[in-house]
Amino acid sequence: MHNLWLRVHSRPRLVLALRVLDIISVAAVVISFVLGAYITLSTSALLFVRYLAVLFVPFLLVSILRRIINAPRPCELYDFLPATRRGAAFPSRHAFSALAIGTLMLFIFPPLGIMTLVFGVLLGACRVFLGIHFPRDVIAGGLIGVISSLVGALIL
C-alpha cells in the first residue's frame, strides 16, 4: 500500500480529484441523511426518533471504540503528506456513517439508499487512496454500519 500512496501523492491532479470526490460523497451522504430525517418526520415523530436513534447510538459507540483503539493513520506512519489528524483511525467513522445511512435508507426509500451506498463505497475508496485510512479501517467501519442499520431496521 505504501507504494500506492506514494504514487497517488506524486500526482497532484489525482489527489485533487480524489479530494473533490471525497467531498462530493460526504455531501451526498449528508443530503441522504437529511432526506431520511424529513421522510421519517413527515411520517411520524416516533419514526423520526427511531431513525435518529438507529444512527446515533452506533455512531457514539464507534466514536468511543476509535478513541480506545487509537490506531494510527497511514499518513502518520509513512509521512507522505502532512497528517492533519492523528490516531483514532479504526474503524472509519465516515465509512460507518455512509453505509449505515445507506443501508437504513434502503428500508425507507430504496433508490436513495442505493445511491447513498454507492457514494459510501466511493468515499471509503477515496479515504484509502488518500492515505487517511488503511483498508481495514474502512472495511470495519462499513461492516459495522451495515450490520447496525440492519439490526436497527428491525425496530423501525
Chimera marker file (.cmm) of the C-alpha trace (Angstrom):
<marker_set name="trace">
<marker id="1" x="0.000" y="0.000" z="0.000" r="1" g="1" b="0" radius="0.5"/>
<marker id="2" x="2.851" y="2.363" z="0.777" r="1" g="1" b="0" radius="0.5"/>
<marker id="3" x="3.961" y="2.412" z="-2.880" r="1" g="1" b="0" radius="0.5"/>
<marker id="4" x="0.391" y="3.093" z="-3.987" r="1" g="1" b="0" radius="0.5"/>
<marker id="5" x="0.119" y="6.067" z="-1.623" r="1" g="1" b="0" radius="0.5"/>
<marker id="6" x="3.430" y="7.445" z="-2.854" r="1" g="1" b="0" radius="0.5"/>
<marker id="7" x="2.294" y="7.126" z="-6.469" r="1" g="1" b="0" radius="0.5"/>
<marker id="8" x="-1.052" y="8.777" z="-5.750" r="1" g="1" b="0" radius="0.5"/>
<marker id="9" x="0.548" y="11.672" z="-3.887" r="1" g="1" b="0" radius="0.5"/>
<marker id="10" x="3.112" y="12.219" z="-6.637" r="1" g="1" b="0" radius="0.5"/>
<marker id="11" x="0.210" y="13.221" z="-8.904" r="1" g="1" b="0" radius="0.5"/>
<marker id="12" x="-1.345" y="16.457" z="-7.614" r="1" g="1" b="0" radius="0.5"/>
<marker id="13" x="-4.275" y="16.328" z="-10.049" r="1" g="1" b="0" radius="0.5"/>
<marker id="14" x="-5.180" y="12.826" z="-8.888" r="1" g="1" b="0" radius="0.5"/>
<marker id="15" x="-5.023" y="13.921" z="-5.259" r="1" g="1" b="0" radius="0.5"/>
<marker id="16" x="-7.258" y="16.898" z="-6.067" r="1" g="1" b="0" radius="0.5"/>
<marker id="17" x="-9.735" y="14.678" z="-7.927" r="1" g="1" b="0" radius="0.5"/>
<marker id="18" x="-9.857" y="12.229" z="-5.003" r="1" g="1" b="0" radius="0.5"/>
<marker id="19" x="-10.391" y="15.063" z="-2.517" r="1" g="1" b="0" radius="0.5"/>
<marker id="20" x="-13.200" y="16.517" z="-4.622" r="1" g="1" b="0" radius="0.5"/>
<marker id="21" x="-14.826" y="13.084" z="-4.961" r="1" g="1" b="0" radius="0.5"/>
<marker id="22" x="-14.485" y="12.600" z="-1.203" r="1" g="1" b="0" radius="0.5"/>
<marker id="23" x="-16.220" y="15.933" z="-0.538" r="1" g="1" b="0" radius="0.5"/>
<marker id="24" x="-18.985" y="15.173" z="-3.054" r="1" g="1" b="0" radius="0.5"/>
<marker id="25" x="-19.503" y="11.754" z="-1.460" r="1" g="1" b="0" radius="0.5"/>
<marker id="26" x="-19.737" y="13.240" z="2.020" r="1" g="1" b="0" radius="0.5"/>
<marker id="27" x="-22.229" y="15.847" z="0.755" r="1" g="1" b="0" radius="0.5"/>
<marker id="28" x="-24.359" y="13.137" z="-0.889" r="1" g="1" b="0" radius="0.5"/>
<marker id="29" x="-24.439" y="11.146" z="2.353" r="1" g="1" b="0" radius="0.5"/>
<marker id="30" x="-25.399" y="14.241" z="4.374" r="1" g="1" b="0" radius="0.5"/>
<marker id="31" x="-28.193" y="15.036" z="1.910" r="1" g="1" b="0" radius="0.5"/>
<marker id="32" x="-29.411" y="11.446" z="2.190" r="1" g="1" b="0" radius="0.5"/>
<marker id="33" x="-29.399" y="11.685" z="5.986" r="1" g="1" b="0" radius="0.5"/>
<marker id="34" x="-31.409" y="14.926" z="5.874" r="1" g="1" b="0" radius="0.5"/>
<marker id="35" x="-33.901" y="13.481" z="3.383" r="1" g="1" b="0" radius="0.5"/>
<marker id="36" x="-34.279" y="10.404" z="5.590" r="1" g="1" b="0" radius="0.5"/>
<marker id="37" x="-34.946" y="12.655" z="8.574" r="1" g="1" b="0" radius="0.5"/>
<marker id="38" x="-37.529" y="14.604" z="6.555" r="1" g="1" b="0" radius="0.5"/>
<marker id="39" x="-39.258" y="11.455" z="5.302" r="1" g="1" b="0" radius="0.5"/>
<marker id="40" x="-39.431" y="9.858" z="8.752" r="1" g="1" b="0" radius="0.5"/>
<marker id="41" x="-40.522" y="13.090" z="10.457" r="1" g="1" b="0" radius="0.5"/>
<marker id="42" x="-43.270" y="13.654" z="7.897" r="1" g="1" b="0" radius="0.5"/>
<marker id="43" x="-44.471" y="10.097" z="8.577" r="1" g="1" b="0" radius="0.5"/>
<marker id="44" x="-44.449" y="10.217" z="12.382" r="1" g="1" b="0" radius="0.5"/>
<marker id="45" x="-42.485" y="11.741" z="15.225" r="1" g="1" b="0" radius="0.5"/>
<marker id="46" x="-41.857" y="8.287" z="16.694" r="1" g="1" b="0" radius="0.5"/>
<marker id="47" x="-40.370" y="7.021" z="13.416" r="1" g="1" b="0" radius="0.5"/>
<marker id="48" x="-38.143" y="10.110" z="13.279" r="1" g="1" b="0" radius="0.5"/>
<marker id="49" x="-36.848" y="9.471" z="16.813" r="1" g="1" b="0" radius="0.5"/>
<marker id="50" x="-36.200" y="5.824" z="15.960" r="1" g="1" b="0" radius="0.5"/>
<marker id="51" x="-34.379" y="6.856" z="12.763" r="1" g="1" b="0" radius="0.5"/>
<marker id="52" x="-32.085" y="9.153" z="14.724" r="1" g="1" b="0" radius="0.5"/>
<marker id="53" x="-31.511" y="6.555" z="17.466" r="1" g="1" b="0" radius="0.5"/>
<marker id="54" x="-30.639" y="3.801" z="14.980" r="1" g="1" b="0" radius="0.5"/>
<marker id="55" x="-27.933" y="6.034" z="13.530" r="1" g="1" b="0" radius="0.5"/>
<marker id="56" x="-26.767" y="7.931" z="16.629" r="1" g="1" b="0" radius="0.5"/>
<marker id="57" x="-26.288" y="5.111" z="19.153" r="1" g="1" b="0" radius="0.5"/>
<marker id="58" x="-23.897" y="3.055" z="16.960" r="1" g="1" b="0" radius="0.5"/>
<marker id="59" x="-22.143" y="6.277" z="15.878" r="1" g="1" b="0" radius="0.5"/>
<marker id="60" x="-21.463" y="7.050" z="19.527" r="1" g="1" b="0" radius="0.5"/>
<marker id="61" x="-20.201" y="3.506" z="20.169" r="1" g="1" b="0" radius="0.5"/>
<marker id="62" x="-17.896" y="3.648" z="17.112" r="1" g="1" b="0" radius="0.5"/>
<marker id="63" x="-16.565" y="7.008" z="18.304" r="1" g="1" b="0" radius="0.5"/>
<marker id="64" x="-15.749" y="5.552" z="21.720" r="1" g="1" b="0" radius="0.5"/>
<marker id="65" x="-14.180" y="2.446" z="20.161" r="1" g="1" b="0" radius="0.5"/>
<marker id="66" x="-11.947" y="4.627" z="17.947" r="1" g="1" b="0" radius="0.5"/>
<marker id="67" x="-10.639" y="6.511" z="20.974" r="1" g="1" b="0" radius="0.5"/>
<marker id="68" x="-9.954" y="3.297" z="22.880" r="1" g="1" b="0" radius="0.5"/>
<marker id="69" x="-8.091" y="1.624" z="19.992" r="1" g="1" b="0" radius="0.5"/>
<marker id="70" x="-6.447" y="4.873" z="18.814" r="1" g="1" b="0" radius="0.5"/>
<marker id="71" x="-4.986" y="3.251" z="15.684" r="1" g="1" b="0" radius="0.5"/>
<marker id="72" x="-2.587" y="5.385" z="13.625" r="1" g="1" b="0" radius="0.5"/>
<marker id="73" x="-3.392" y="6.611" z="10.144" r="1" g="1" b="0" radius="0.5"/>
<marker id="74" x="-1.240" y="5.705" z="7.113" r="1" g="1" b="0" radius="0.5"/>
<marker id="75" x="-0.208" y="9.328" z="6.635" r="1" g="1" b="0" radius="0.5"/>
<marker id="76" x="1.186" y="9.308" z="10.188" r="1" g="1" b="0" radius="0.5"/>
<marker id="77" x="3.181" y="6.125" z="9.754" r="1" g="1" b="0" radius="0.5"/>
<marker id="78" x="4.579" y="6.724" z="6.295" r="1" g="1" b="0" radius="0.5"/>
<marker id="79" x="4.858" y="10.510" z="6.327" r="1" g="1" b="0" radius="0.5"/>
<marker id="80" x="3.860" y="11.050" z="2.681" r="1" g="1" b="0" radius="0.5"/>
<marker id="81" x="1.665" y="14.043" z="3.439" r="1" g="1" b="0" radius="0.5"/>
<marker id="82" x="1.164" y="16.280" z="6.457" r="1" g="1" b="0" radius="0.5"/>
<marker id="83" x="-1.011" y="14.406" z="8.917" r="1" g="1" b="0" radius="0.5"/>
<marker id="84" x="-3.680" y="16.876" z="9.975" r="1" g="1" b="0" radius="0.5"/>
<marker id="85" x="-5.309" y="14.309" z="12.230" r="1" g="1" b="0" radius="0.5"/>
<marker id="86" x="-3.536" y="11.754" z="14.339" r="1" g="1" b="0" radius="0.5"/>
<marker id="87" x="-4.801" y="8.410" z="15.572" r="1" g="1" b="0" radius="0.5"/>
<marker id="88" x="-8.385" y="7.261" z="16.004" r="1" g="1" b="0" radius="0.5"/>
<marker id="89" x="-8.432" y="5.743" z="12.520" r="1" g="1" b="0" radius="0.5"/>
<marker id="90" x="-10.023" y="2.363" z="13.288" r="1" g="1" b="0" radius="0.5"/>
<marker id="91" x="-12.844" y="1.927" z="12.448" r="1" g="1" b="0" radius="0.5"/>
<marker id="92" x="-13.542" y="4.639" z="9.886" r="1" g="1" b="0" radius="0.5"/>
<marker id="93" x="-16.401" y="6.800" z="11.096" r="1" g="1" b="0" radius="0.5"/>
<marker id="94" x="-17.001" y="8.177" z="7.597" r="1" g="1" b="0" radius="0.5"/>
<marker id="95" x="-17.387" y="4.658" z="6.167" r="1" g="1" b="0" radius="0.5"/>
<marker id="96" x="-19.565" y="3.677" z="9.120" r="1" g="1" b="0" radius="0.5"/>
<marker id="97" x="-21.863" y="6.679" z="8.699" r="1" g="1" b="0" radius="0.5"/>
<marker id="98" x="-22.175" y="6.415" z="4.921" r="1" g="1" b="0" radius="0.5"/>
<marker id="99" x="-23.002" y="2.719" z="4.897" r="1" g="1" b="0" radius="0.5"/>
<marker id="100" x="-25.228" y="2.926" z="7.973" r="1" g="1" b="0" radius="0.5"/>
<marker id="101" x="-27.283" y="5.727" z="6.403" r="1" g="1" b="0" radius="0.5"/>
<marker id="102" x="-27.344" y="3.976" z="3.014" r="1" g="1" b="0" radius="0.5"/>
<marker id="103" x="-28.462" y="0.662" z="4.496" r="1" g="1" b="0" radius="0.5"/>
<marker id="104" x="-31.172" y="2.298" z="6.583" r="1" g="1" b="0" radius="0.5"/>
<marker id="105" x="-32.346" y="4.311" z="3.563" r="1" g="1" b="0" radius="0.5"/>
<marker id="106" x="-32.858" y="1.032" z="1.669" r="1" g="1" b="0" radius="0.5"/>
<marker id="107" x="-35.788" y="0.420" z="4.018" r="1" g="1" b="0" radius="0.5"/>
<marker id="108" x="-37.118" y="3.988" z="3.864" r="1" g="1" b="0" radius="0.5"/>
<marker id="109" x="-36.572" y="4.971" z="0.216" r="1" g="1" b="0" radius="0.5"/>
<marker id="110" x="-34.652" y="2.303" z="-1.764" r="1" g="1" b="0" radius="0.5"/>
<marker id="111" x="-33.405" y="4.460" z="-4.693" r="1" g="1" b="0" radius="0.5"/>
<marker id="112" x="-31.840" y="6.914" z="-2.258" r="1" g="1" b="0" radius="0.5"/>
<marker id="113" x="-30.407" y="4.013" z="-0.250" r="1" g="1" b="0" radius="0.5"/>
<marker id="114" x="-28.687" y="2.580" z="-3.331" r="1" g="1" b="0" radius="0.5"/>
<marker id="115" x="-27.283" y="5.990" z="-4.276" r="1" g="1" b="0" radius="0.5"/>
<marker id="116" x="-26.005" y="6.522" z="-0.728" r="1" g="1" b="0" radius="0.5"/>
<marker id="117" x="-24.345" y="3.114" z="-0.636" r="1" g="1" b="0" radius="0.5"/>
<marker id="118" x="-22.576" y="3.857" z="-3.936" r="1" g="1" b="0" radius="0.5"/>
<marker id="119" x="-21.306" y="7.177" z="-2.586" r="1" g="1" b="0" radius="0.5"/>
<marker id="120" x="-20.325" y="5.405" z="0.644" r="1" g="1" b="0" radius="0.5"/>
<marker id="121" x="-18.129" y="2.963" z="-1.250" r="1" g="1" b="0" radius="0.5"/>
<marker id="122" x="-16.584" y="5.834" z="-3.238" r="1" g="1" b="0" radius="0.5"/>
<marker id="123" x="-15.962" y="7.747" z="-0.025" r="1" g="1" b="0" radius="0.5"/>
<marker id="124" x="-14.222" y="4.760" z="1.531" r="1" g="1" b="0" radius="0.5"/>
<marker id="125" x="-12.055" y="4.215" z="-1.547" r="1" g="1" b="0" radius="0.5"/>
<marker id="126" x="-11.053" y="7.892" z="-1.631" r="1" g="1" b="0" radius="0.5"/>
<marker id="127" x="-10.039" y="7.817" z="2.005" r="1" g="1" b="0" radius="0.5"/>
<marker id="128" x="-7.881" y="4.738" z="1.433" r="1" g="1" b="0" radius="0.5"/>
<marker id="129" x="-6.219" y="6.127" z="-1.716" r="1" g="1" b="0" radius="0.5"/>
<marker id="130" x="-5.556" y="9.446" z="0.020" r="1" g="1" b="0" radius="0.5"/>
<marker id="131" x="-3.895" y="7.637" z="2.914" r="1" g="1" b="0" radius="0.5"/>
<marker id="132" x="-6.360" y="8.826" z="5.520" r="1" g="1" b="0" radius="0.5"/>
<marker id="133" x="-7.298" y="5.229" z="6.359" r="1" g="1" b="0" radius="0.5"/>
<marker id="134" x="-5.988" y="1.734" z="5.887" r="1" g="1" b="0" radius="0.5"/>
<marker id="135" x="-8.366" y="-0.593" z="4.002" r="1" g="1" b="0" radius="0.5"/>
<marker id="136" x="-9.134" y="-2.433" z="7.272" r="1" g="1" b="0" radius="0.5"/>
<marker id="137" x="-10.377" y="0.840" z="8.835" r="1" g="1" b="0" radius="0.5"/>
<marker id="138" x="-12.849" y="1.442" z="6.029" r="1" g="1" b="0" radius="0.5"/>
<marker id="139" x="-13.987" y="-2.187" z="5.787" r="1" g="1" b="0" radius="0.5"/>
<marker id="140" x="-14.571" y="-2.437" z="9.548" r="1" g="1" b="0" radius="0.5"/>
<marker id="141" x="-16.433" y="0.872" z="9.672" r="1" g="1" b="0" radius="0.5"/>
<marker id="142" x="-18.583" y="-0.095" z="6.700" r="1" g="1" b="0" radius="0.5"/>
<marker id="143" x="-19.438" y="-3.523" z="8.121" r="1" g="1" b="0" radius="0.5"/>
<marker id="144" x="-20.374" y="-2.056" z="11.481" r="1" g="1" b="0" radius="0.5"/>
<marker id="145" x="-22.559" y="0.494" z="9.676" r="1" g="1" b="0" radius="0.5"/>
<marker id="146" x="-24.376" y="-2.102" z="7.570" r="1" g="1" b="0" radius="0.5"/>
<marker id="147" x="-24.907" y="-4.520" z="10.468" r="1" g="1" b="0" radius="0.5"/>
<marker id="148" x="-26.061" y="-1.847" z="12.914" r="1" g="1" b="0" radius="0.5"/>
<marker id="149" x="-28.567" y="-0.473" z="10.406" r="1" g="1" b="0" radius="0.5"/>
<marker id="150" x="-29.889" y="-3.934" z="9.547" r="1" g="1" b="0" radius="0.5"/>
<marker id="151" x="-30.427" y="-4.591" z="13.249" r="1" g="1" b="0" radius="0.5"/>
<marker id="152" x="-31.844" y="-1.099" z="13.709" r="1" g="1" b="0" radius="0.5"/>
<marker id="153" x="-34.255" y="-1.534" z="10.792" r="1" g="1" b="0" radius="0.5"/>
<marker id="154" x="-35.942" y="-4.266" z="12.810" r="1" g="1" b="0" radius="0.5"/>
<marker id="155" x="-37.052" y="-1.665" z="15.355" r="1" g="1" b="0" radius="0.5"/>
<marker id="156" x="-38.169" y="0.855" z="12.734" r="1" g="1" b="0" radius="0.5"/>
<link id1="1" id2="2" r="1" g="1" b="0" radius="0.2"/>
<link id1="2" id2="3" r="1" g="1" b="0" radius="0.2"/>
<link id1="3" id2="4" r="1" g="1" b="0" radius="0.2"/>
<link id1="4" id2="5" r="1" g="1" b="0" radius="0.2"/>
<link id1="5" id2="6" r="1" g="1" b="0" radius="0.2"/>
<link id1="6" id2="7" r="1" g="1" b="0" radius="0.2"/>
<link id1="7" id2="8" r="1" g="1" b="0" radius="0.2"/>
<link id1="8" id2="9" r="1" g="1" b="0" radius="0.2"/>
<link id1="9" id2="10" r="1" g="1" b="0" radius="0.2"/>
<link id1="10" id2="11" r="1" g="1" b="0" radius="0.2"/>
<link id1="11" id2="12" r="1" g="1" b="0" radius="0.2"/>
<link id1="12" id2="13" r="1" g="1" b="0" radius="0.2"/>
<link id1="13" id2="14" r="1" g="1" b="0" radius="0.2"/>
<link id1="14" id2="15" r="1" g="1" b="0" radius="0.2"/>
<link id1="15" id2="16" r="1" g="1" b="0" radius="0.2"/>
<link id1="16" id2="17" r="1" g="1" b="0" radius="0.2"/>
<link id1="17" id2="18" r="1" g="1" b="0" radius="0.2"/>
<link id1="18" id2="19" r="1" g="1" b="0" radius="0.2"/>
<link id1="19" id2="20" r="1" g="1" b="0" radius="0.2"/>
<link id1="20" id2="21" r="1" g="1" b="0" radius="0.2"/>
<link id1="21" id2="22" r="1" g="1" b="0" radius="0.2"/>
<link id1="22" id2="23" r="1" g="1" b="0" radius="0.2"/>
<link id1="23" id2="24" r="1" g="1" b="0" radius="0.2"/>
<link id1="24" id2="25" r="1" g="1" b="0" radius="0.2"/>
<link id1="25" id2="26" r="1" g="1" b="0" radius="0.2"/>
<link id1="26" id2="27" r="1" g="1" b="0" radius="0.2"/>
<link id1="27" id2="28" r="1" g="1" b="0" radius="0.2"/>
<link id1="28" id2="29" r="1" g="1" b="0" radius="0.2"/>
<link id1="29" id2="30" r="1" g="1" b="0" radius="0.2"/>
<link id1="30" id2="31" r="1" g="1" b="0" radius="0.2"/>
<link id1="31" id2="32" r="1" g="1" b="0" radius="0.2"/>
<link id1="32" id2="33" r="1" g="1" b="0" radius="0.2"/>
<link id1="33" id2="34" r="1" g="1" b="0" radius="0.2"/>
<link id1="34" id2="35" r="1" g="1" b="0" radius="0.2"/>
<link id1="35" id2="36" r="1" g="1" b="0" radius="0.2"/>
<link id1="36" id2="37" r="1" g="1" b="0" radius="0.2"/>
<link id1="37" id2="38" r="1" g="1" b="0" radius="0.2"/>
<link id1="38" id2="39" r="1" g="1" b="0" radius="0.2"/>
<link id1="39" id2="40" r="1" g="1" b="0" radius="0.2"/>
<link id1="40" id2="41" r="1" g="1" b="0" radius="0.2"/>
<link id1="41" id2="42" r="1" g="1" b="0" radius="0.2"/>
<link id1="42" id2="43" r="1" g="1" b="0" radius="0.2"/>
<link id1="43" id2="44" r="1" g="1" b="0" radius="0.2"/>
<link id1="44" id2="45" r="1" g="1" b="0" radius="0.2"/>
<link id1="45" id2="46" r="1" g="1" b="0" radius="0.2"/>
<link id1="46" id2="47" r="1" g="1" b="0" radius="0.2"/>
<link id1="47" id2="48" r="1" g="1" b="0" radius="0.2"/>
<link id1="48" id2="49" r="1" g="1" b="0" radius="0.2"/>
<link id1="49" id2="50" r="1" g="1" b="0" radius="0.2"/>
<link id1="50" id2="51" r="1" g="1" b="0" radius="0.2"/>
<link id1="51" id2="52" r="1" g="1" b="0" radius="0.2"/>
<link id1="52" id2="53" r="1" g="1" b="0" radius="0.2"/>
<link id1="53" id2="54" r="1" g="1" b="0" radius="0.2"/>
<link id1="54" id2="55" r="1" g="1" b="0" radius="0.2"/>
<link id1="55" id2="56" r="1" g="1" b="0" radius="0.2"/>
<link id1="56" id2="57" r="1" g="1" b="0" radius="0.2"/>
<link id1="57" id2="58" r="1" g="1" b="0" radius="0.2"/>
<link id1="58" id2="59" r="1" g="1" b="0" radius="0.2"/>
<link id1="59" id2="60" r="1" g="1" b="0" radius="0.2"/>
<link id1="60" id2="61" r="1" g="1" b="0" radius="0.2"/>
<link id1="61" id2="62" r="1" g="1" b="0" radius="0.2"/>
<link id1="62" id2="63" r="1" g="1" b="0" radius="0.2"/>
<link id1="63" id2="64" r="1" g="1" b="0" radius="0.2"/>
<link id1="64" id2="65" r="1" g="1" b="0" radius="0.2"/>
<link id1="65" id2="66" r="1" g="1" b="0" radius="0.2"/>
<link id1="66" id2="67" r="1" g="1" b="0" radius="0.2"/>
<link id1="67" id2="68" r="1" g="1" b="0" radius="0.2"/>
<link id1="68" id2="69" r="1" g="1" b="0" radius="0.2"/>
<link id1="69" id2="70" r="1" g="1" b="0" radius="0.2"/>
<link id1="70" id2="71" r="1" g="1" b="0" radius="0.2"/>
<link id1="71" id2="72" r="1" g="1" b="0" radius="0.2"/>
<link id1="72" id2="73" r="1" g="1" b="0" radius="0.2"/>
<link id1="73" id2="74" r="1" g="1" b="0" radius="0.2"/>
<link id1="74" id2="75" r="1" g="1" b="0" radius="0.2"/>
<link id1="75" id2="76" r="1" g="1" b="0" radius="0.2"/>
<link id1="76" id2="77" r="1" g="1" b="0" radius="0.2"/>
<link id1="77" id2="78" r="1" g="1" b="0" radius="0.2"/>
<link id1="78" id2="79" r="1" g="1" b="0" radius="0.2"/>
<link id1="79" id2="80" r="1" g="1" b="0" radius="0.2"/>
<link id1="80" id2="81" r="1" g="1" b="0" radius="0.2"/>
<link id1="81" id2="82" r="1" g="1" b="0" radius="0.2"/>
<link id1="82" id2="83" r="1" g="1" b="0" radius="0.2"/>
<link id1="83" id2="84" r="1" g="1" b="0" radius="0.2"/>
<link id1="84" id2="85" r="1" g="1" b="0" radius="0.2"/>
<link id1="85" id2="86" r="1" g="1" b="0" radius="0.2"/>
<link id1="86" id2="87" r="1" g="1" b="0" radius="0.2"/>
<link id1="87" id2="88" r="1" g="1" b="0" radius="0.2"/>
<link id1="88" id2="89" r="1" g="1" b="0" radius="0.2"/>
<link id1="89" id2="90" r="1" g="1" b="0" radius="0.2"/>
<link id1="90" id2="91" r="1" g="1" b="0" radius="0.2"/>
<link id1="91" id2="92" r="1" g="1" b="0" radius="0.2"/>
<link id1="92" id2="93" r="1" g="1" b="0" radius="0.2"/>
<link id1="93" id2="94" r="1" g="1" b="0" radius="0.2"/>
<link id1="94" id2="95" r="1" g="1" b="0" radius="0.2"/>
<link id1="95" id2="96" r="1" g="1" b="0" radius="0.2"/>
<link id1="96" id2="97" r="1" g="1" b="0" radius="0.2"/>
<link id1="97" id2="98" r="1" g="1" b="0" radius="0.2"/>
<link id1="98" id2="99" r="1" g="1" b="0" radius="0.2"/>
<link id1="99" id2="100" r="1" g="1" b="0" radius="0.2"/>
<link id1="100" id2="101" r="1" g="1" b="0" radius="0.2"/>
<link id1="101" id2="102" r="1" g="1" b="0" radius="0.2"/>
<link id1="102" id2="103" r="1" g="1" b="0" radius="0.2"/>
<link id1="103" id2="104" r="1" g="1" b="0" radius="0.2"/>
<link id1="104" id2="105" r="1" g="1" b="0" radius="0.2"/>
<link id1="105" id2="106" r="1" g="1" b="0" radius="0.2"/>
<link id1="106" id2="107" r="1" g="1" b="0" radius="0.2"/>
<link id1="107" id2="108" r="1" g="1" b="0" radius="0.2"/>
<link id1="108" id2="109" r="1" g="1" b="0" radius="0.2"/>
<link id1="109" id2="110" r="1" g="1" b="0" radius="0.2"/>
<link id1="110" id2="111" r="1" g="1" b="0" radius="0.2"/>
<link id1="111" id2="112" r="1" g="1" b="0" radius="0.2"/>
<link id1="112" id2="113" r="1" g="1" b="0" radius="0.2"/>
<link id1="113" id2="114" r="1" g="1" b="0" radius="0.2"/>
<link id1="114" id2="115" r="1" g="1" b="0" radius="0.2"/>
<link id1="115" id2="116" r="1" g="1" b="0" radius="0.2"/>
<link id1="116" id2="117" r="1" g="1" b="0" radius="0.2"/>
<link id1="117" id2="118" r="1" g="1" b="0" radius="0.2"/>
<link id1="118" id2="119" r="1" g="1" b="0" radius="0.2"/>
<link id1="119" id2="120" r="1" g="1" b="0" radius="0.2"/>
<link id1="120" id2="121" r="1" g="1" b="0" radius="0.2"/>
<link id1="121" id2="122" r="1" g="1" b="0" radius="0.2"/>
<link id1="122" id2="123" r="1" g="1" b="0" radius="0.2"/>
<link id1="123" id2="124" r="1" g="1" b="0" radius="0.2"/>
<link id1="124" id2="125" r="1" g="1" b="0" radius="0.2"/>
<link id1="125" id2="126" r="1" g="1" b="0" radius="0.2"/>
<link id1="126" id2="127" r="1" g="1" b="0" radius="0.2"/>
<link id1="127" id2="128" r="1" g="1" b="0" radius="0.2"/>
<link id1="128" id2="129" r="1" g="1" b="0" radius="0.2"/>
<link id1="129" id2="130" r="1" g="1" b="0" radius="0.2"/>
<link id1="130" id2="131" r="1" g="1" b="0" radius="0.2"/>
<link id1="131" id2="132" r="1" g="1" b="0" radius="0.2"/>
<link id1="132" id2="133" r="1" g="1" b="0" radius="0.2"/>
<link id1="133" id2="134" r="1" g="1" b="0" radius="0.2"/>
<link id1="134" id2="135" r="1" g="1" b="0" radius="0.2"/>
<link id1="135" id2="136" r="1" g="1" b="0" radius="0.2"/>
<link id1="136" id2="137" r="1" g="1" b="0" radius="0.2"/>
<link id1="137" id2="138" r="1" g="1" b="0" radius="0.2"/>
<link id1="138" id2="139" r="1" g="1" b="0" radius="0.2"/>
<link id1="139" id2="140" r="1" g="1" b="0" radius="0.2"/>
<link id1="140" id2="141" r="1" g="1" b="0" radius="0.2"/>
<link id1="141" id2="142" r="1" g="1" b="0" radius="0.2"/>
<link id1="142" id2="143" r="1" g="1" b="0" radius="0.2"/>
<link id1="143" id2="144" r="1" g="1" b="0" radius="0.2"/>
<link id1="144" id2="145" r="1" g="1" b="0" radius="0.2"/>
<link id1="145" id2="146" r="1" g="1" b="0" radius="0.2"/>
<link id1="146" id2="147" r="1" g="1" b="0" radius="0.2"/>
<link id1="147" id2="148" r="1" g="1" b="0" radius="0.2"/>
<link id1="148" id2="149" r="1" g="1" b="0" radius="0.2"/>
<link id1="149" id2="150" r="1" g="1" b="0" radius="0.2"/>
<link id1="150" id2="151" r="1" g="1" b="0" radius="0.2"/>
<link id1="151" id2="152" r="1" g="1" b="0" radius="0.2"/>
<link id1="152" id2="153" r="1" g="1" b="0" radius="0.2"/>
<link id1="153" id2="154" r="1" g="1" b="0" radius="0.2"/>
<link id1="154" id2="155" r="1" g="1" b="0" radius="0.2"/>
<link id1="155" id2="156" r="1" g="1" b="0" radius="0.2"/>
</marker_set>
